[in-house]
């Protein structure tokens, strides 16, 4: 038991949420593989008054602190190592667990989400966090948690199970290598997904006759297409207008979109953007003003890989070659941008898109696991 004197904090106002962000950020910032969110977007996303999607989820910001026992100081790592480097003693509280508790009013099955869950490598601290959170869950009528998710479960959900040597693409989950063993002792595996890497061929790819469109339409008249992209058989509510608007803002800048149409009606789409994960890691999420300036000065520089965060063909239009047209557009655009590969997903085994990607030479690498916890 390396920690004692646990204390669970809940953020209730603006300054409390700033404290939550500091504790949450500190937990993984020493891990050079972790890709932090773009800080201005993160701050916006955590403010219910500015983010209507979050406001209706009855959000709770929780973090657990504890004091490290003196005999455990010798092998300190992570946030404790940081504390020692600052000359702090074992009498200082350290962040151990941090997450947002969310409950979607569109669900009526007593299921909640633990979003953006960060943990130290200590099973007891995580168990204490869950135990102290139980009263909140009872008050909400919540008897089941899915974890970890993003603020929308349709993006950034799950923990990484393998391939830690690969740099995580932006908008994909990341977790330290100790988490699978810890999670196996506390949570029940629920759904597994894989990230697919599609190489961009050297020979030119002809551009199909697709229609470019403003991605903002996915929160409006094209929302059924986004719902099709998010329908992965997980029983999650499809994005409504508020959630779709949140997803698009979270994805950030440099989004490009194309539509495939049948008889003048949109039946499929694809979104692409440069993978700025490496740049974001270097800037530390652009948390400081200096790094934010650096981020903006370098925003036009080319990157070597691209991301496909969302793509889909409506169920009734599948099997007619529309998916191949979208794939061809993605490869053509990637060549125009000078990208070497595209990352797609994470996707569940058996999805139509998986077969389409594998037929073009895509390979599955990173595995992500979603868990559930019964109260």
C-alpha positions as CSV (number, residue, x, y, z in Angstrom):
1,X,0.0,0.0,0.0
2,X,2.2,2.8,-1.2
3,X,-0.4,5.6,-0.5
4,X,-2.5,6.6,2.4
5,X,-4.8,9.5,3.5
6,X,-6.9,9.3,0.3
7,X,-9.2,12.2,-0.4
8,X,-11.7,12.5,-3.3
9,X,-12.3,16.0,-4.6
10,X,-15.2,17.1,-6.8
11,X,-15.0,20.3,-8.9
12,X,-18.0,22.6,-8.5
13,X,-17.0,25.8,-10.2
14,X,-14.6,27.4,-12.7
15,X,-11.6,27.4,-10.4
16,X,-12.3,23.9,-9.2
17,X,-12.3,22.7,-12.8
18,X,-9.0,24.4,-13.4
19,X,-7.6,22.4,-10.4
20,X,-9.1,19.2,-11.9
21,X,-7.3,20.0,-15.2
22,X,-4.0,20.5,-13.5
23,X,-4.3,17.2,-11.6
24,X,-5.5,15.3,-14.6
25,X,-2.7,16.7,-16.8
26,X,0.0,16.0,-14.3
27,X,-0.8,12.3,-14.2
28,X,0.4,11.5,-17.7
29,X,2.5,14.5,-18.7
30,X,5.8,12.7,-17.9
31,X,4.9,10.0,-20.4
32,X,6.4,11.1,-23.7
33,X,4.0,8.8,-25.7
34,X,0.9,10.5,-24.3
35,X,-0.7,12.9,-26.8
36,X,-2.4,15.6,-24.8
37,X,-5.5,17.3,-26.2
38,X,-5.0,20.8,-27.6
39,X,-5.3,22.8,-24.4
40,X,-7.6,25.6,-25.6
41,X,-10.1,23.0,-26.9
42,X,-9.8,21.0,-23.7
43,X,-10.6,24.1,-21.6
44,X,-13.6,24.9,-23.8
45,X,-14.8,21.3,-23.7
46,X,-14.9,21.2,-19.9
47,X,-17.0,24.3,-19.5
48,X,-20.8,23.4,-19.5
49,X,-21.8,27.0,-20.3
50,X,-19.8,26.9,-23.5
51,X,-20.2,23.2,-24.4
52,X,-24.0,22.3,-24.7
53,X,-23.1,18.6,-25.3
54,X,-21.3,18.4,-21.9
55,X,-24.0,20.5,-20.1
56,X,-26.7,17.9,-20.6
57,X,-24.6,15.0,-19.4
58,X,-24.8,15.9,-15.7
59,X,-21.0,16.1,-15.6
60,X,-19.0,15.5,-12.5
61,X,-15.3,16.3,-12.3
62,X,-13.5,14.0,-9.7
63,X,-9.9,13.4,-8.7
64,X,-8.4,11.4,-6.0
65,X,-5.3,12.5,-4.1
66,X,-3.2,10.6,-1.6
67,X,0.1,10.8,0.3
68,X,2.9,8.5,-0.6
69,X,4.3,6.4,2.3
70,X,7.9,7.4,3.0
71,X,9.2,3.8,2.4
72,X,7.8,3.9,-1.1
73,X,9.7,7.1,-2.1
74,X,12.8,5.3,-3.3
75,X,11.1,3.8,-6.3
76,X,8.9,6.7,-7.1
77,X,7.8,7.3,-10.7
78,X,5.3,9.3,-12.6
79,X,3.7,12.2,-10.6
80,X,5.7,11.1,-7.5
81,X,8.9,11.4,-9.4
82,X,7.9,14.8,-10.5
83,X,7.1,15.8,-6.9
84,X,10.5,14.6,-5.8
85,X,12.2,16.6,-8.6
86,X,10.5,19.7,-7.2
87,X,11.9,19.0,-3.8
88,X,8.6,17.9,-2.3
89,X,8.4,15.5,0.6
90,X,6.0,12.6,1.2
91,X,3.8,14.9,3.2
92,X,2.4,16.4,0.0
93,X,-0.8,15.1,-1.6
94,X,-0.3,13.6,-5.1
95,X,-2.9,13.1,-7.9
96,X,-3.7,9.4,-8.2
97,X,-6.9,9.2,-10.3
98,X,-8.9,11.7,-12.3
99,X,-11.9,11.4,-14.5
100,X,-15.2,12.9,-15.5
101,X,-18.5,11.1,-14.6
102,X,-21.1,11.5,-17.3
103,X,-24.6,10.3,-17.7
104,X,-26.4,10.7,-21.0
105,X,-30.1,11.5,-20.6
106,X,-30.8,9.7,-23.8
107,X,-29.9,6.4,-22.1
108,X,-32.5,4.8,-19.8
109,X,-30.5,1.7,-18.8
110,X,-28.6,3.1,-15.7
111,X,-25.3,3.3,-17.6
112,X,-22.8,6.1,-17.1
113,X,-19.4,6.9,-18.5
114,X,-16.0,7.5,-16.9
115,X,-14.5,9.9,-19.4
116,X,-10.8,10.7,-19.8
117,X,-9.8,8.4,-17.0
118,X,-6.2,8.8,-15.8
119,X,-4.6,6.4,-13.3
120,X,-1.3,5.9,-11.5
121,X,0.0,2.4,-11.4
122,X,-1.7,1.4,-8.1
123,X,-4.7,-0.9,-7.9
124,X,-5.7,0.1,-4.4
125,X,-5.9,3.8,-5.3
126,X,-8.2,3.0,-8.2
127,X,-10.4,0.8,-6.0
128,X,-10.6,3.6,-3.4
129,X,-11.6,6.0,-6.2
130,X,-14.4,3.7,-7.4
131,X,-15.6,3.0,-3.8
132,X,-15.8,6.7,-3.0
133,X,-17.6,7.4,-6.3
134,X,-20.3,4.8,-5.5
135,X,-22.5,7.2,-3.5
136,X,-22.5,9.6,-6.5
137,X,-23.6,6.7,-8.8
138,X,-26.4,5.7,-6.4
139,X,-27.7,9.2,-6.3
140,X,-27.8,9.3,-10.1
141,X,-29.5,5.9,-10.4
142,X,-26.4,4.6,-12.2
143,X,-25.5,1.0,-11.7
144,X,-23.1,0.4,-14.6
145,X,-20.1,2.4,-15.9
146,X,-18.4,2.1,-19.4
147,X,-14.8,3.2,-19.3
148,X,-12.7,5.0,-20.4
149,X,-14.5,7.1,-22.9
150,X,-14.1,10.5,-24.4
151,X,-16.5,13.3,-23.7
152,X,-18.4,11.6,-26.5
153,X,-18.0,7.8,-26.5
154,X,-17.7,7.9,-30.3
155,X,-14.2,9.3,-30.2
156,X,-11.2,8.6,-28.1
157,X,-12.6,5.7,-26.1
158,X,-10.8,2.7,-24.7
159,X,-7.4,1.8,-23.3
160,X,-4.4,0.7,-25.4
161,X,-3.5,-3.0,-25.0
162,X,-0.4,-3.3,-27.2
163,X,2.0,-1.6,-29.6
164,X,3.2,1.0,-27.1
165,X,6.3,1.4,-29.2
166,X,4.2,3.2,-31.9
167,X,3.5,6.8,-31.6
168,X,-0.3,7.2,-31.0
169,X,-2.1,9.0,-33.8
170,X,-4.1,12.1,-32.7
171,X,-7.7,11.4,-31.6
172,X,-6.9,7.8,-30.6
173,X,-6.8,6.6,-27.0
174,X,-3.5,6.2,-25.2
175,X,-2.7,4.6,-21.9
176,X,0.5,3.6,-20.1
177,X,1.6,-0.1,-20.4
178,X,0.7,-0.9,-16.8
179,X,-3.0,-0.3,-17.3
180,X,-4.1,-3.6,-19.0
181,X,-3.0,-5.6,-15.9
182,X,-4.6,-3.2,-13.5
183,X,-7.8,-3.0,-15.5
184,X,-8.0,-6.8,-15.7
185,X,-8.2,-7.0,-11.9
186,X,-10.9,-4.3,-11.5
187,X,-13.0,-4.2,-14.6
188,X,-14.8,-6.5,-17.1
189,X,-13.7,-6.3,-20.7
190,X,-16.6,-5.1,-22.9
191,X,-15.6,-4.3,-26.4
192,X,-12.3,-4.5,-28.4
193,X,-11.3,-2.4,-31.4
194,X,-8.3,-2.1,-33.7
195,X,-6.6,0.8,-35.4
196,X,-5.8,0.2,-39.1
197,X,-2.8,1.7,-41.0
198,X,-3.3,2.1,-44.7
199,X,-0.1,2.8,-46.7
200,X,-0.3,5.4,-49.4
201,X,0.9,3.9,-52.7
202,X,3.7,5.4,-54.7
203,X,1.9,5.1,-58.0
204,X,-0.6,7.9,-58.7
205,X,-4.2,7.4,-57.6
206,X,-6.9,9.0,-59.8
207,X,-9.4,11.3,-58.2
208,X,-12.9,9.9,-58.2
209,X,-15.8,12.2,-59.0
210,X,-16.8,13.1,-55.4
211,X,-18.2,16.2,-54.0
212,X,-16.3,18.2,-51.4
213,X,-18.4,19.5,-48.6
214,X,-18.2,21.6,-45.4
215,X,-17.8,19.2,-42.5
216,X,-20.0,21.4,-40.3
217,X,-22.9,19.9,-42.3
218,X,-22.5,16.7,-40.3
219,X,-24.1,18.5,-37.4
220,X,-27.0,19.5,-39.7
221,X,-28.5,18.0,-42.8
222,X,-25.8,15.3,-43.1
223,X,-26.1,14.1,-39.5
224,X,-27.6,10.7,-40.6
225,X,-24.2,10.0,-42.3
226,X,-22.3,10.8,-39.1
227,X,-24.7,8.5,-37.2
228,X,-23.9,5.7,-39.7
229,X,-20.2,6.3,-39.0
230,X,-20.8,6.0,-35.3
231,X,-23.0,2.9,-35.5
232,X,-20.6,0.1,-34.5
233,X,-23.0,-2.1,-32.8
234,X,-22.1,-0.9,-29.3
235,X,-25.6,0.3,-28.4
236,X,-24.5,3.9,-28.0
237,X,-26.9,6.7,-28.8
238,X,-26.2,8.2,-32.3
239,X,-24.9,11.8,-32.2
240,X,-27.6,14.4,-32.1
241,X,-27.0,18.0,-33.2
242,X,-25.2,19.0,-29.9
243,X,-22.9,15.9,-29.9
244,X,-22.1,16.2,-33.6
245,X,-21.1,19.9,-33.1
246,X,-18.9,18.9,-30.2
247,X,-17.2,16.1,-32.2
248,X,-16.4,18.5,-35.1
249,X,-15.0,21.2,-32.8
250,X,-13.0,18.6,-30.9
251,X,-11.5,17.3,-34.1
252,X,-10.2,20.8,-34.7
253,X,-8.9,22.5,-37.8
254,X,-7.7,21.2,-41.2
255,X,-10.7,18.9,-41.8
256,X,-11.5,18.0,-45.4
257,X,-14.7,16.1,-46.4
258,X,-16.1,14.5,-49.5
259,X,-19.5,13.1,-50.3
260,X,-20.4,10.2,-52.5
261,X,-23.9,10.5,-54.0
262,X,-26.4,8.3,-55.7
263,X,-29.2,9.8,-57.8
264,X,-28.3,13.2,-56.3
265,X,-28.6,12.0,-52.7
266,X,-25.6,11.8,-50.3
267,X,-25.1,8.2,-49.3
268,X,-21.6,8.3,-47.9
269,X,-18.8,10.6,-46.7
270,X,-15.2,10.7,-45.5
271,X,-13.3,13.1,-43.3
272,X,-9.6,13.5,-43.5
273,X,-7.1,15.7,-41.6
274,X,-3.3,15.7,-41.1
275,X,-2.1,13.7,-38.1
276,X,-0.6,16.4,-35.9
277,X,-0.1,14.1,-32.9
278,X,3.7,14.4,-33.0
279,X,3.5,18.2,-33.1
280,X,1.0,18.2,-30.3
281,X,3.2,16.0,-28.1
282,X,6.2,18.3,-28.7
283,X,4.1,21.3,-27.7
284,X,2.7,19.6,-24.6
285,X,-0.8,20.3,-25.8
286,X,0.1,24.0,-26.3
287,X,-0.7,24.5,-22.7
288,X,1.7,27.5,-22.2
289,X,1.5,30.7,-24.2
290,X,4.9,30.1,-25.7
291,X,4.1,26.7,-27.0
292,X,0.7,28.0,-28.2
293,X,2.5,30.6,-30.3
294,X,4.8,27.9,-31.6
295,X,1.8,25.7,-32.5
296,X,0.2,28.5,-34.5
297,X,3.4,29.4,-36.3
298,X,3.8,25.8,-37.4
299,X,0.2,25.1,-38.2
300,X,0.8,25.2,-42.0
301,X,3.8,22.8,-42.0
302,X,3.3,19.4,-43.6
303,X,3.1,16.2,-41.6
304,X,3.9,12.7,-42.8
305,X,0.7,10.9,-42.0
306,X,-3.0,11.5,-42.2
307,X,-6.1,10.6,-40.2
308,X,-9.6,9.4,-41.2
309,X,-11.6,10.1,-38.0
310,X,-15.0,9.3,-39.5
311,X,-16.2,7.7,-42.7
312,X,-19.3,5.7,-43.6
313,X,-21.8,4.6,-46.3
314,X,-25.5,4.4,-45.4
315,X,-26.5,0.8,-44.7
316,X,-29.0,0.7,-47.5
317,X,-26.3,1.9,-50.0
318,X,-23.5,-0.6,-49.1
319,X,-22.2,-3.2,-51.4
320,X,-22.4,-0.9,-54.5
321,X,-18.8,0.3,-54.7
322,X,-19.3,3.6,-52.8
323,X,-16.9,2.6,-50.1
324,X,-14.2,1.9,-52.7
325,X,-14.7,5.4,-54.1
326,X,-14.3,7.0,-50.7
327,X,-11.1,4.9,-50.1
328,X,-9.8,6.1,-53.5
329,X,-10.5,9.7,-52.6
330,X,-8.6,9.3,-49.3
331,X,-5.6,7.9,-51.1
332,X,-5.6,10.5,-53.8
333,X,-5.9,13.3,-51.2
334,X,-3.1,11.7,-49.1
335,X,-0.8,11.7,-52.2
336,X,-1.6,15.4,-52.8
337,X,-0.7,16.2,-49.2
338,X,2.5,14.1,-49.3
339,X,1.4,11.7,-46.6
340,X,2.9,8.3,-46.3
341,X,0.0,6.5,-44.6
342,X,-3.5,6.9,-43.2
343,X,-4.8,5.7,-39.9
344,X,-8.4,4.7,-39.6
345,X,-10.5,3.8,-36.6
346,X,-10.4,2.2,-34.1
347,X,-12.8,-0.2,-35.7
348,X,-14.5,-3.4,-34.4
349,X,-13.7,-6.7,-36.0
350,X,-16.3,-7.6,-38.7
351,X,-17.1,-4.0,-39.7
352,X,-17.6,-3.6,-43.4
353,X,-14.8,-0.9,-43.4
354,X,-12.3,-3.4,-42.1
355,X,-12.7,-5.7,-45.2
356,X,-12.5,-2.7,-47.5
357,X,-9.3,-1.5,-45.8
358,X,-7.6,-4.9,-45.7
359,X,-8.2,-5.4,-49.4
360,X,-6.1,-2.3,-50.0
361,X,-3.2,-3.5,-47.8
362,X,-4.2,-2.0,-44.5
363,X,-2.8,-3.7,-41.4
364,X,-4.2,-3.7,-37.9
365,X,-1.8,-2.6,-35.1
366,X,-3.0,-1.0,-31.9
367,X,-5.7,-2.7,-30.0
368,X,-8.1,-0.8,-27.7
369,X,-10.3,-2.2,-25.0
370,X,-13.4,-0.7,-23.5
371,X,-14.4,-2.0,-20.0
372,X,-17.5,-2.0,-17.8
373,X,-17.9,-1.8,-14.1
374,X,-21.0,-2.8,-12.2
375,X,-21.8,-0.9,-9.1
